[in-house]
Amino acid sequence: MATTLALASSRVVTPEGERPGVVLVAGDRIVDVVAPADAPADTATDHEDLGDQVIMPGFVDSHVHVNDPGRAHWEGFDTATRAAALGGITTVVDMPLNCLPPTTTVESLDRKLAAVHGRTHVDVAFWGGVVPGSEEHLDGLAAAGVLGFKAFTCDSGVPEYGSFAPSAAAGLLARTAALGVPLIVHAEDPAALATAPADADPRRYRTWLDTRPADAEVAAITTLLDGVRATGGRLHVLHLSAADALAPLADARRAGLPVTVETCPHYLTLTAEDVADGATDHKCAPPIRDRANQDRLWEALADGTIDGVVSDHSPAPAEDKGLATGDFLGAWGGIASLQLGFPVLWSAARRRGFGLSDVARWLASGPARIAGLRRKGAIVPGADADLIVVDPDDTWTVDAAALAHRHPITPYDGRRLTGTVRRTYLRGRCIARDGALLQPATGQPRRRDEV
């Protein structure tokens, strides 16, 4: 097949590291990555030398709450995937809750697929959900192509998505193991969660933080790991915030247990010491913890205990976020940052001595591996030609009102960041350039057996 796109740069980020190269694309796949001297002469339909601009794999965000259908006034596939495309994310994996109905049956998945049709600017895959009473639908959802199943061990925040006791993990892991998919878990033990004292000030961040102690994560994760040992089922720990849970996770991985772990940009860049009282745009669960905790999360990224960094983009309108009242206890918990993952993470990572190869591992290949997206997340022959071009030195200030997600709310508003996504290529076609979308919604829904 003739080469249709050839992108050359002095800096191409591959799994082997950063090097000069030419990425050769035929149709929607990468066919090779060659040294500049070995590139075929002007055989591609579209050939461009990008100089020192960096070519990276398109990012994969395996934890996005699109909330569509049912709560599309919170987000929606059009706005979420616009933000993703502009932020260099070429694949999002949609979470099964906060939409109505939740994705716990084949019928609800069909409704979601109907909502996706013609409205996604990047590729979209789906996690299925499991709540008490929905277990009989696991086989059908797996056959329909969901990537795995999400469960909560504590209150999910929405009444239609019930939770399981941590002790139920073994039973769920046995079911998902038989289907060959992971169980992905919001892991906090309700027995370790606390209630705010009646006289506590709900505007103080400390009030919210004290209700979600690190011990809740540690207890739930420890019980979940016992379930993995008993069943061999694959476990993925969602949005790890508590560094105290790293030791049992590292032990489990050294023992060869099938466990993966993610964290989020807000846990790596925001600290409890800096959250102002009333700043409910910072509320999330698990919560943003202290600076010492954050340093340990970075260490776990460096040593591989944490596999990837994902947004856990969970937006809501201003009234639900409690911006007018500053009430942390009553506000919806969720960080809106889908478009900002790369510059937020890179700004912090470069200060700590990490490079773009590290960022590609955390934002692209790691989440792709977590989700089982075999053709995503790396610049290698045979992969989808999902590529981004970045300027790693451009410095700019976040304006929440200029972001593409539905509501102009983010804790990063006004923050000075470094790193800009200049172009986004989805399966070989440039869909975004310098902050503007160039193509109609060309994203595709992806099934487990297609990725």
Kinemage of the C-alpha trace (Angstrom):
@kinemage 1
@onewidth
@group {chain A} dominant
@subgroup {mainchain}
@vectorlist {calphas} color= white
{ca met a 1} P 0.000 0.000 0.000
{ca ala a 2} L 1.382 3.406 -0.957
{ca thr a 3} L 2.469 5.776 1.781
{ca thr a 4} L -0.123 8.504 2.253
{ca leu a 5} L 1.572 10.533 4.995
{ca ala a 6} L 5.191 11.050 5.990
{ca leu a 7} L 6.009 13.234 8.992
{ca ala a 8} L 9.648 13.958 9.728
{ca ser a 9} L 11.083 15.467 12.894
{ca ser a 10} L 14.338 15.645 14.777
{ca arg a 11} L 12.325 14.422 17.775
{ca val a 12} L 10.036 11.404 17.385
{ca val a 13} L 8.941 9.695 20.615
{ca thr a 14} L 8.867 5.918 20.165
{ca pro a 15} L 8.805 3.120 22.766
{ca glu a 16} L 12.608 2.977 22.440
{ca gly a 17} L 12.987 6.664 23.257
{ca glu a 18} L 13.222 9.976 21.468
{ca arg a 19} L 15.131 10.146 18.179
{ca pro a 20} L 15.179 11.764 14.728
{ca gly a 21} L 12.852 9.941 12.380
{ca val a 22} L 10.170 9.858 9.752
{ca val a 23} L 6.785 8.336 10.564
{ca leu a 24} L 5.343 6.643 7.478
{ca val a 25} L 1.594 6.137 7.263
{ca ala a 26} L -0.492 4.202 4.767
{ca gly a 27} L -4.201 4.802 5.089
{ca asp a 28} L -5.061 4.692 8.789
{ca arg a 29} L -2.004 2.731 10.034
{ca ile a 30} L 1.635 3.423 10.773
{ca val a 31} L 3.729 1.287 8.427
{ca asp a 32} L 7.203 2.225 9.644
{ca val a 33} L 9.372 4.652 11.560
{ca val a 34} L 12.674 5.165 9.756
{ca ala a 35} L 15.802 7.255 10.120
{ca pro a 36} L 15.686 10.436 8.006
{ca ala a 37} L 18.385 9.076 5.689
{ca asp a 38} L 16.284 5.967 5.017
{ca ala a 39} L 13.038 7.727 4.208
{ca pro a 40} L 11.698 7.163 0.696
{ca ala a 41} L 12.040 10.271 -1.430
{ca asp a 42} L 8.753 12.158 -1.811
{ca thr a 43} L 6.611 9.077 -2.240
{ca ala a 44} L 3.933 10.121 0.236
{ca thr a 45} L 0.875 12.061 -0.798
{ca asp a 46} L 1.491 14.357 2.179
{ca his a 47} L 5.131 14.813 3.253
{ca glu a 48} L 6.260 17.375 5.791
{ca asp a 49} L 9.400 18.080 7.775
{ca leu a 50} L 8.391 19.452 11.173
{ca gly a 51} L 11.887 20.420 12.230
{ca asp a 52} L 12.258 20.369 16.013
{ca gln a 53} L 8.562 20.040 16.775
{ca val a 54} L 7.988 16.779 18.616
{ca ile a 55} L 5.949 13.898 17.214
{ca met a 56} L 4.304 11.839 19.949
{ca pro a 57} L 1.688 9.092 19.980
{ca gly a 58} L -1.878 10.279 20.381
{ca phe a 59} L -2.835 10.138 24.034
{ca val a 60} L -5.344 7.642 25.421
{ca asp a 61} L -7.597 8.741 28.257
{ca ser a 62} L -9.119 5.602 29.708
{ca his a 63} L -11.156 7.399 32.387
{ca val a 64} L -13.655 9.960 31.062
{ca his a 65} L -17.180 10.651 32.295
{ca val a 66} L -19.003 11.848 29.180
{ca asn a 67} L -22.411 11.592 30.905
{ca asp a 68} L -24.248 11.082 27.607
{ca pro a 69} L -27.091 10.210 27.206
{ca gly a 70} L -29.130 11.394 30.171
{ca arg a 71} L -26.845 14.031 31.680
{ca ala a 72} L -25.448 15.597 28.536
{ca his a 73} L -26.056 18.996 30.137
{ca trp a 74} L -23.021 18.040 32.256
{ca glu a 75} L -20.866 17.219 29.211
{ca gly a 76} L -21.758 15.175 26.081
{ca phe a 77} L -19.879 13.343 23.339
{ca asp a 78} L -19.496 16.348 21.052
{ca thr a 79} L -17.979 18.692 23.629
{ca ala a 80} L -15.906 16.040 25.400
{ca thr a 81} L -14.298 14.753 22.226
{ca arg a 82} L -13.681 18.282 20.920
{ca ala a 83} L -11.707 18.952 24.087
{ca ala a 84} L -9.918 15.631 23.710
{ca ala a 85} L -8.893 16.307 20.110
{ca leu a 86} L -7.561 19.758 20.936
{ca gly a 87} L -5.644 18.319 23.880
{ca gly a 88} L -3.947 15.585 21.853
{ca ile a 89} L -6.165 12.729 23.068
{ca thr a 90} L -7.083 10.475 20.156
{ca thr a 91} L -8.987 7.826 22.130
{ca val a 92} L -11.238 8.208 25.146
{ca val a 93} L -12.789 5.375 27.112
{ca asp a 94} L -16.181 6.351 28.462
{ca met a 95} L -17.179 5.465 32.003
{ca pro a 96} L -20.487 3.627 32.580
{ca leu a 97} L -21.966 5.970 35.158
{ca asn a 98} L -23.388 9.483 35.341
{ca cys a 99} L -25.135 8.764 32.053
{ca leu a 100} L -28.768 7.664 32.257
{ca pro a 101} L -29.236 4.783 32.163
{ca pro a 102} L -25.822 3.577 33.317
{ca thr a 103} L -24.058 1.143 30.989
{ca thr a 104} L -24.984 -2.004 32.914
{ca thr a 105} L -27.024 -3.767 30.190
{ca val a 106} L -26.665 -4.335 26.452
{ca glu a 107} L -29.720 -2.137 25.925
{ca ser a 108} L -28.095 0.780 27.735
{ca leu a 109} L -24.913 0.282 25.700
{ca asp a 110} L -27.015 0.425 22.527
{ca arg a 111} L -28.475 3.738 23.693
{ca lys a 112} L -24.989 5.059 24.267
{ca leu a 113} L -23.859 3.947 20.813
{ca ala a 114} L -26.816 5.797 19.339
{ca ala a 115} L -25.752 8.936 21.228
{ca val a 116} L -22.211 8.558 19.864
{ca his a 117} L -23.210 8.305 16.205
{ca gly a 118} L -21.759 11.194 14.187
{ca arg a 119} L -20.816 13.177 17.293
{ca thr a 120} L -17.313 12.061 18.263
{ca his a 121} L -14.154 13.829 17.123
{ca val a 122} L -11.865 11.059 18.393
{ca asp a 123} L -12.269 7.316 18.780
{ca val a 124} L -14.341 6.165 21.758
{ca ala a 125} L -14.391 2.843 23.579
{ca phe a 126} L -16.531 1.871 26.546
{ca trp a 127} L -16.245 0.401 29.985
{ca gly a 128} L -19.239 -1.613 31.093
{ca gly a 129} L -20.687 -1.240 34.549
{ca val a 130} L -21.622 -3.697 37.261
{ca val a 131} L -23.921 -2.879 40.174
{ca pro a 132} L -25.736 -5.169 42.600
{ca gly a 133} L -28.348 -7.037 40.583
{ca ser a 134} L -26.762 -6.446 37.155
{ca glu a 135} L -24.338 -9.391 37.235
{ca glu a 136} L -26.486 -11.399 34.803
{ca his a 137} L -25.691 -8.831 32.093
{ca leu a 138} L -21.909 -9.219 32.236
{ca asp a 139} L -21.711 -11.899 29.547
{ca gly a 140} L -23.848 -9.931 27.099
{ca leu a 141} L -21.918 -6.719 27.611
{ca ala a 142} L -18.599 -8.506 27.170
{ca ala a 143} L -19.863 -10.027 23.931
{ca ala a 144} L -20.968 -6.558 22.819
{ca gly a 145} L -17.386 -5.332 23.138
{ca val a 146} L -16.973 -3.392 26.382
{ca leu a 147} L -13.381 -3.332 27.618
{ca gly a 148} L -14.097 -4.390 31.203
{ca phe a 149} L -16.394 -3.616 34.125
{ca lys a 150} L -16.410 -0.838 36.679
{ca ala a 151} L -17.492 -1.331 40.282
{ca phe a 152} L -17.574 0.886 43.363
{ca thr a 153} L -16.770 -0.209 46.904
{ca cys a 154} L -18.406 2.944 48.310
{ca asp a 155} L -21.229 5.316 47.403
{ca ser a 156} L -20.850 6.332 43.751
{ca gly a 157} L -22.511 9.710 44.205
{ca val a 158} L -25.498 8.853 41.987
{ca pro a 159} L -28.417 6.730 43.224
{ca glu a 160} L -28.723 4.573 40.118
{ca tyr a 161} L -25.186 3.170 40.441
{ca gly a 162} L -24.968 1.013 43.546
{ca ser a 163} L -21.827 -0.253 45.240
{ca phe a 164} L -20.407 -3.559 46.489
{ca ala a 165} L -18.738 -4.246 49.800
{ca pro a 166} L -14.981 -4.712 49.297
{ca ser a 167} L -15.417 -8.315 50.454
{ca ala a 168} L -17.503 -8.983 47.313
{ca ala a 169} L -14.423 -8.400 45.131
{ca ala a 170} L -13.496 -12.072 44.846
{ca gly a 171} L -16.873 -12.960 43.377
{ca leu a 172} L -16.738 -10.145 40.853
{ca leu a 173} L -13.135 -10.900 39.906
{ca ala a 174} L -14.022 -14.533 39.289
{ca arg a 175} L -16.782 -13.443 36.893
{ca thr a 176} L -14.641 -10.947 34.985
{ca ala a 177} L -11.690 -13.366 34.844
{ca ala a 178} L -13.910 -15.923 33.110
{ca leu a 179} L -14.753 -13.272 30.521
{ca gly a 180} L -11.110 -12.286 29.995
{ca val a 181} L -11.591 -8.643 30.978
{ca pro a 182} L -10.482 -6.524 33.948
{ca leu a 183} L -12.514 -5.384 36.907
{ca ile a 184} L -11.832 -1.678 37.376
{ca val a 185} L -12.630 -0.355 40.822
{ca his a 186} L -13.210 2.888 42.651
{ca ala a 187} L -11.535 1.614 45.804
{ca glu a 188} L -12.506 3.259 49.076
{ca asp a 189} L -13.775 1.228 52.036
{ca pro a 190} L -16.980 2.791 53.397
{ca ala a 191} L -16.134 1.540 56.882
{ca ala a 192} L -13.074 3.809 56.862
{ca leu a 193} L -14.842 6.896 55.498
{ca ala a 194} L -15.750 9.545 58.036
{ca thr a 195} L -18.669 11.888 58.569
{ca ala a 196} L -17.975 15.562 59.027
{ca pro a 197} L -18.770 16.815 62.541
{ca ala a 198} L -22.011 18.746 62.787
{ca asp a 199} L -20.158 21.942 63.644
{ca ala a 200} L -17.576 21.622 60.833
{ca asp a 201} L -17.391 24.442 58.306
{ca pro a 202} L -18.400 22.964 54.911
{ca arg a 203} L -16.466 25.707 53.102
{ca arg a 204} L -13.136 24.510 54.516
{ca tyr a 205} L -11.260 22.101 52.283
{ca arg a 206} L -9.987 20.332 55.385
{ca thr a 207} L -13.585 19.404 56.238
{ca trp a 208} L -13.950 17.495 52.974
{ca leu a 209} L -10.453 16.001 53.128
{ca asp a 210} L -11.018 14.602 56.611
{ca thr a 211} L -14.073 12.662 55.424
{ca arg a 212} L -11.967 10.702 52.885
{ca pro a 213} L -8.898 9.457 54.782
{ca ala a 214} L -6.107 7.579 53.035
{ca asp a 215} L -6.944 4.548 55.164
{ca ala a 216} L -10.152 4.125 53.164
{ca glu a 217} L -8.181 3.560 49.961
{ca val a 218} L -5.627 1.314 51.658
{ca ala a 219} L -8.279 -0.901 53.257
{ca ala a 220} L -10.281 -1.350 50.059
{ca ile a 221} L -7.213 -2.018 47.914
{ca thr a 222} L -5.869 -4.565 50.401
{ca thr a 223} L -9.152 -6.480 50.286
{ca leu a 224} L -9.270 -6.281 46.492
{ca leu a 225} L -5.760 -7.711 46.253
{ca asp a 226} L -6.879 -10.635 48.394
{ca gly a 227} L -9.570 -11.220 45.766
{ca val a 228} L -6.976 -11.207 42.994
{ca arg a 229} L -4.890 -13.785 44.856
{ca ala a 230} L -7.935 -16.008 45.312
{ca thr a 231} L -9.195 -15.828 41.723
{ca gly a 232} L -6.413 -14.725 39.382
{ca gly a 233} L -8.804 -12.066 38.067
{ca arg a 234} L -7.282 -8.924 36.656
{ca leu a 235} L -7.752 -5.790 38.785
{ca his a 236} L -7.318 -2.170 37.790
{ca val a 237} L -7.235 0.413 40.576
{ca leu a 238} L -8.808 3.669 39.497
{ca his a 239} L -7.582 7.197 40.358
{ca leu a 240} L -5.158 6.297 43.132
{ca ser a 241} L -4.639 9.261 45.431
{ca ala a 242} L -3.323 7.684 48.658
{ca ala a 243} L 0.403 6.949 48.526
{ca asp a 244} L 0.023 4.678 51.569
{ca ala a 245} L -1.548 2.106 49.227
{ca leu a 246} L 1.566 1.909 47.056
{ca ala a 247} L 3.384 -0.637 49.218
{ca pro a 248} L 0.750 -3.410 48.984
{ca leu a 249} L 0.308 -2.657 45.280
{ca ala a 250} L 4.034 -2.910 44.633
{ca asp a 251} L 4.196 -6.166 46.596
{ca ala a 252} L 1.336 -7.572 44.528
{ca arg a 253} L 3.028 -6.650 41.281
{ca arg a 254} L 6.341 -8.157 42.369
{ca ala a 255} L 4.436 -11.356 43.114
{ca gly a 256} L 3.159 -11.355 39.533
{ca leu a 257} L -0.470 -10.565 40.284
{ca pro a 258} L -2.447 -9.063 37.358
{ca val a 259} L -2.861 -5.584 38.814
{ca thr a 260} L -2.622 -2.188 37.138
{ca val a 261} L -2.883 1.272 38.670
{ca glu a 262} L -3.691 4.762 37.447
{ca thr a 263} L -3.484 8.208 38.958
{ca cys a 264} L -4.562 11.631 37.707
{ca pro a 265} L -2.933 14.977 36.909
{ca his a 266} L -4.681 16.678 39.834
{ca tyr a 267} L -3.105 14.328 42.365
{ca leu a 268} L 0.309 14.998 40.806
{ca thr a 269} L 0.074 18.781 40.527
{ca leu a 270} L -2.409 20.121 43.097
{ca thr a 271} L -1.951 19.844 46.856
{ca ala a 272} L -4.253 20.093 49.845
{ca glu a 273} L -2.120 22.884 51.275
{ca asp a 274} L -2.966 25.066 48.280
{ca val a 275} L -6.716 24.435 47.953
{ca ala a 276} L -8.493 27.562 49.124
{ca asp a 277} L -11.567 27.331 51.300
{ca gly a 278} L -14.653 27.459 49.092
{ca ala a 279} L -12.712 26.361 45.975
{ca thr a 280} L -15.104 23.560 45.096
{ca asp a 281} L -13.730 23.288 41.566
{ca his a 282} L -10.998 21.250 43.328
{ca lys a 283} L -13.382 18.732 44.900
{ca cys a 284} L -12.956 15.118 43.841
{ca ala a 285} L -13.117 11.659 45.381
{ca pro a 286} L -10.669 10.384 46.424
{ca pro a 287} L -9.478 13.873 47.384
{ca ile a 288} L -6.382 15.872 46.564
{ca arg a 289} L -3.925 15.119 49.374
{ca asp a 290} L -0.818 16.786 50.793
{ca arg a 291} L 2.500 17.592 49.154
{ca ala a 292} L 4.434 14.722 50.748
{ca asn a 293} L 1.833 12.276 49.462
{ca gln a 294} L 2.193 13.783 45.995
{ca asp a 295} L 5.967 13.277 45.982
{ca arg a 296} L 5.452 9.581 46.663
{ca leu a 297} L 3.030 9.285 43.732
{ca trp a 298} L 5.718 10.714 41.439
{ca glu a 299} L 8.176 8.144 42.774
{ca ala a 300} L 5.675 5.396 41.950
{ca leu a 301} L 5.342 6.707 38.408
{ca ala a 302} L 9.107 6.631 38.053
{ca asp a 303} L 9.452 3.040 39.287
{ca gly a 304} L 6.450 1.709 37.349
{ca thr a 305} L 4.129 0.936 40.249
{ca ile a 306} L 1.657 3.345 38.630
{ca asp a 307} L 0.967 2.478 34.977
{ca gly a 308} L -0.691 5.573 33.617
{ca val a 309} L -2.132 9.035 34.142
{ca val a 310} L -5.737 9.723 33.124
{ca ser a 311} L -8.041 12.673 33.593
{ca asp a 312} L -11.024 11.228 35.480
{ca his a 313} L -12.765 14.110 33.722
{ca ser a 314} L -16.031 14.441 35.651
{ca pro a 315} L -17.602 17.834 34.954
{ca ala a 316} L -20.835 19.389 36.119
{ca pro a 317} L -22.632 22.733 35.805
{ca ala a 318} L -21.636 25.552 38.153
{ca glu a 319} L -24.672 25.062 40.384
{ca asp a 320} L -23.841 21.383 40.916
{ca lys a 321} L -20.192 22.230 41.617
{ca gly a 322} L -21.342 24.611 44.357
{ca leu a 323} L -19.272 27.511 43.061
{ca ala a 324} L -21.687 30.053 44.473
{ca thr a 325} L -21.756 28.577 47.980
{ca gly a 326} L -18.285 27.029 48.269
{ca asp a 327} L -19.837 24.080 50.115
{ca phe a 328} L -17.409 21.173 49.755
{ca leu a 329} L -19.789 18.691 51.344
{ca gly a 330} L -22.671 19.502 49.012
{ca ala a 331} L -20.764 20.107 45.759
{ca trp a 332} L -20.454 17.519 43.003
{ca gly a 333} L -17.056 15.840 43.185
{ca gly a 334} L -15.174 15.851 39.911
{ca ile a 335} L -12.261 17.581 38.216
{ca ala a 336} L -12.709 19.040 34.713
{ca ser a 337} L -9.387 18.884 32.869
{ca leu a 338} L -9.785 16.740 29.745
{ca gln a 339} L -8.082 19.189 27.378
{ca leu a 340} L -5.249 20.018 29.779
{ca gly a 341} L -3.670 16.670 30.626
{ca phe a 342} L -0.505 17.095 28.586
{ca pro a 343} L 0.506 20.621 29.605
{ca val a 344} L -0.465 20.082 33.243
{ca leu a 345} L 1.551 16.878 33.507
{ca trp a 346} L 4.471 18.034 31.373
{ca ser a 347} L 4.847 21.315 33.268
{ca ala a 348} L 5.336 19.365 36.488
{ca ala a 349} L 7.257 16.441 34.997
{ca arg a 350} L 9.985 18.528 33.377
{ca arg a 351} L 10.618 20.323 36.681
{ca arg a 352} L 11.173 16.915 38.257
{ca gly a 353} L 13.633 15.810 35.570
{ca phe a 354} L 11.375 13.596 33.460
{ca gly a 355} L 11.275 13.639 29.661
{ca leu a 356} L 8.700 13.398 26.912
{ca ser a 357} L 9.249 9.639 26.630
{ca asp a 358} L 8.044 9.355 30.220
{ca val a 359} L 4.996 11.479 29.448
{ca ala a 360} L 4.185 9.339 26.395
{ca arg a 361} L 4.324 6.236 28.572
{ca trp a 362} L 2.024 7.751 31.192
{ca leu a 363} L -0.505 9.405 28.856
{ca ala a 364} L -0.469 7.071 25.855
{ca ser a 365} L 0.976 3.561 26.071
{ca gly a 366} L 0.128 3.025 29.757
{ca pro a 367} L -3.591 3.843 29.490
{ca ala a 368} L -3.801 1.946 26.190
{ca arg a 369} L -2.400 -1.148 27.899
{ca ile a 370} L -4.754 -0.719 30.869
{ca ala a 371} L -7.735 -0.644 28.505
{ca gly a 372} L -6.477 -3.372 26.179
{ca leu a 373} L -6.295 -1.023 23.177
{ca arg a 374} L -3.593 -2.854 21.279
{ca arg a 375} L -3.461 -0.525 18.253
{ca lys a 376} L -3.332 2.667 20.294
{ca gly a 377} L -0.773 4.578 22.328
{ca ala a 378} L 2.535 4.021 20.519
{ca ile a 379} L 4.347 4.994 17.345
{ca val a 380} L 5.076 1.505 16.023
{ca pro a 381} L 4.350 -0.314 12.751
{ca gly a 382} L 0.811 -1.650 12.647
{ca ala a 383} L -0.613 0.834 15.146
{ca asp a 384} L -3.365 3.253 14.261
{ca ala a 385} L -1.820 6.431 12.884
{ca asp a 386} L -2.890 8.474 15.907
{ca leu a 387} L -0.187 11.120 16.203
{ca ile a 388} L 0.254 14.505 17.790
{ca val a 389} L 2.731 17.295 17.216
{ca val a 390} L 3.712 19.270 20.294
{ca asp a 391} L 5.756 22.315 21.156
{ca pro a 392} L 7.186 21.332 24.539
{ca asp a 393} L 8.536 24.811 25.317
{ca asp a 394} L 5.537 27.030 24.600
{ca thr a 395} L 4.276 28.728 27.775
{ca trp a 396} L 0.717 29.957 28.142
{ca thr a 397} L -2.023 30.709 30.671
{ca val a 398} L -5.198 28.639 31.040
{ca asp a 399} L -8.441 30.455 30.325
{ca ala a 400} L -11.289 28.172 31.384
{ca ala a 401} L -13.740 30.002 29.127
{ca ala a 402} L -11.619 29.133 26.071
{ca leu a 403} L -11.627 25.369 26.717
{ca ala a 404} L -13.853 23.108 24.621
{ca his a 405} L -15.530 21.077 27.372
{ca arg a 406} L -19.086 22.159 28.142
{ca his a 407} L -18.703 24.276 31.283
{ca pro a 408} L -15.950 26.877 31.866
{ca ile a 409} L -14.866 25.320 35.149
{ca thr a 410} L -11.455 23.894 35.991
{ca pro a 411} L -9.097 24.190 38.958
{ca tyr a 412} L -6.346 25.121 36.479
{ca asp a 413} L -7.995 28.385 35.417
{ca gly a 414} L -5.338 31.106 35.404
{ca arg a 415} L -2.449 28.668 35.828
{ca arg a 416} L 0.712 29.193 33.774
{ca leu a 417} L 1.577 25.984 31.890
{ca thr a 418} L 4.257 24.795 29.487
{ca gly a 419} L 3.600 22.630 26.439
{ca thr a 420} L 1.164 23.033 23.557
{ca val a 421} L -0.433 20.479 21.252
{ca arg a 422} L -0.046 21.924 17.761
{ca arg a 423} L -1.662 19.149 15.718
{ca thr a 424} L -3.696 16.013 16.253
{ca tyr a 425} L -3.877 13.214 13.685
{ca leu a 426} L -6.595 10.570 14.007
{ca arg a 427} L -5.915 7.464 11.965
{ca gly a 428} L -3.720 9.407 9.543
{ca arg a 429} L -5.881 12.510 9.100
{ca cys a 430} L -5.116 15.847 10.704
{ca ile a 431} L -8.225 16.693 12.712
{ca ala a 432} L -6.957 19.651 14.770
{ca arg a 433} L -4.306 22.313 14.337
{ca asp a 434} L -3.288 25.238 16.532
{ca gly a 435} L -6.408 25.128 18.655
{ca ala a 436} L -8.938 24.642 15.847
{ca leu a 437} L -10.771 21.563 14.627
{ca leu a 438} L -10.236 20.884 10.921
{ca gln a 439} L -12.548 17.927 10.316
{ca pro a 440} L -16.144 16.999 11.079
{ca ala a 441} L -16.723 14.354 13.739
{ca thr a 442} L -14.779 11.399 12.311
{ca gly a 443} L -14.222 9.440 15.522
{ca gln a 444} L -15.397 5.849 15.670
{ca pro a 445} L -16.762 3.643 18.459
{ca arg a 446} L -14.322 0.827 19.205
{ca arg a 447} L -15.189 -2.653 20.472
{ca arg a 448} L -12.900 -4.859 22.493
{ca asp a 449} L -12.448 -7.295 19.596
{ca glu a 450} L -11.585 -4.455 17.199
{ca val a 451} L -8.754 -2.894 19.153
